[in-house]
Every structure is written in structure tokens, then in C-alpha cells.
Amino acid sequence: MTEMAMNTNIIDPVLIPSLNGPPYELFDQWRANDPIHWNPPNPDYESPMPEASLSQGFYVLTRYQDVFDVSRNQALFTSHDGSPVIWDFEPEALARQQAGMMGMKPEQHGAVKRLVVPYFGPKQLEPFYPEIDNVAAEILDSVAAKGGCEFVFDVASRLPVYTFCKIMGIPDDLRETVFTLGNALADTENPQNRGHEQSPAMLELFQVAQNLAEEKRNNPDNSMFSQVVNGEVNGEKLDEMNLNMFFMTISIAGHETTRNTAAHFIRLMQEFPDQFSLLQSDVDRYLPNAIEEVLRHSPPVINFRRTVTEDTELGSVSLKKGDKVYLSYPAANRDPEIFDDPHRFDITRENANKHLSFGTGPHVCLGARLARYQLAALLKQIITRIPDIHPVGEKEMLNSIWFNAILKMPVEFTPEGVGSGV
């Protein structure tokens, strides 16, 4: 790996696309020499929103144990004060962030979580698995005879969008709208989105949420959004902004991570053909751990934030109340103290599932079990039906300071039924 300057500022939305992924060599240097690294404000950074800035620097955690411990200690490292994301918000925008599930006070977060956790448990999900399998097969039916496609949106995105809409109770005729608006919100750093007090996509998605919430009040059903709309948190129903932010969070998280992991999976199998050959030799045996290794090696989410609630020490660094802390998942997932030869991609790695790509602690990803099943269903279809699939040409990465996302990745393969070769 090429050594980067120790003073490289990671608040740069073109950094990840320029490197085709997170700055792992930089994280290695920081972890070895300055594991709780002070990243100052970037004077050249242009905020995507007038109501958000990055005027305050922050500490970057690069050791696995630090990210793990801070994630699990909401009393000392909160996602409520200052929000769960790295930007510094004006009061009104901060209030919106704090209304969302990830930014709520711990007691409110816990109460909302109890409303939705059952939807992600084995008992609730298992009857849904055959439908996921059928949709995965239909997705491959739509492309397998063509010999090529644009993988991200023709293949990787379709299953998670279908699934989260079903679980949320979003009607089929709104599926494409919610998908498009969720993608636009994830593309925060796009220059086209700059200059708006609130992004047009956010306002449109909020309107969809409000209309759907009214429908669920009038006609309650067994969907997750109906439960959130009609359920009570500490004796009260959630207000409009709580519901809007919940809907927005699910609209992004419900497909971004699964879609991006599927794309990275195909990319890595081309880059490491020996691992792909091993996987193909016994798909049922190797696929579950291969998914974990892809999540460890190329996490779809780069970071979340915590804010220090009182003066404390972390390692040998003194932190003050109000300091921002940046949880670096790529750095944690390649900590040599936890993962042997951490830059090696190895689908047989025994502790691959120890990765922190789904977080840990109170804000661990609720949909992790569902995401794993969706990935396994879709990838098994791909591996068995178009086994010589491979990216061609240039892929396009998202300009982002917090998503490791492939926007476009053309692929080619031998059309199904014609024969195959690797």
C-alpha cells in the first residue's frame, strides 16, 4: 500500500472514490502511531447543506477495542448530543436528527426499538424467507440470459428494496419512489444537492411518510410502520417528525448496506479469483462466512459519530465534554490485534463475523439477520446460475464521507443456458 501523509484530512468526499475504498493505509499509520487521532476541520470542505457544517474537528478511533467500547457506552459517548453523524448542525436541523431513531435519547430509543425488534426476529422473518428466495430467483431470471447488465441497480438493489417495503408496509406503487428518494438522500455530497435548507428528496420522502402514516392510522395492519405509527412510546404516540425520521432512516438503511455489500462481493471475487474458486467448490459451505468476510474487508458504512458527555480519558487521550468521536469501521475491521493479516481477503477466516460493520451496542443494526439472508439468497443465485460474472470497464464510486458505495458497476457473464467458464 502507498503511504499517505499522517496529516491527511479524511473529511474529503472524493477521498474514497480516488482510492476505490477507504484509506486503509492511513488508518494503519494512525493505529500504529496515533490511534486516537485528532482530525482538524478541513477549510476546503464545502458543506452540502447551509444548516450543517464541519467547523469542529474530531477524534478518529482506529483500534477495534476503542470502537467497540465507545459504541456500547451511550452514557459517556452519546449519539443524541450532536447527532449520530459527523456534521455540526444548526439547532433546527439538530432537532430533526435527534428525532430519528439513531439520535434519540437512550430511553426513547429503547422504547421505539422494542416496537420494531420483533419484525427482525427469527419467528417473524422465517415465514418470509421463501418469498425472498423467489424474488432473488426472479431478479436473476431478468438478467441471466442477457450476458451483461449494470449490476448495482439491475441486480443488487432490487431485493433489499422489495424486502424493506414489504416489512414496512409500503405499497408496491410507492416502492420505486421510496427507493429513488432514499438513494438521493444517501448521495448527500452530490454538488446538485447543495444550497437547500432541506433537500428536496427529504421533503418528498417526509410527505410520503406523512401520507402513509395517515393511511396506517385509518387502516392499521401488521406492518412495521403501522406498529410504529399506532404504538406508544412511554405512554405517547410518536410525533410527526419522529415518524418522518424513522421512515427516512429505514428508507436508507433498508437497502444501502445490503446493495453495497452485494456489489463489493462481486468486485472482490474478481480481485481474488482463488477465493471465488474455493467458494464455487462448495457454495453452501463457504457462502455464509464469505459474506462475513466481505463485510469485514469492505464495510459499506464508513463511520458514525458519538459525542462525549463528560470529561474522560480514552487510552492516553484526554477528552472533553462536547468532543466529537468518529467511529471508523474500516479501521476497526482491519485491526491486526483482532484479525490476523487483516488486509488479506480470506473467506475461511475463522473470526470474520467479529467485524463491526453492523455496529455493536444499543445501536447495532436491527436488520443484520435479514441483510445476511438476503445476501445469501441473491448471491447463491448469482454464483450458481452465472458463475463467470465479472465487472467490466470502470465502476463509479459514490462521493461520500460516510458510505463506501459503488454507484455503477457493469458486469458481463456467459448467458445462462449457453455454457459457462471462469
Disulfide bonds with the S-S distance in Angstrom:
none
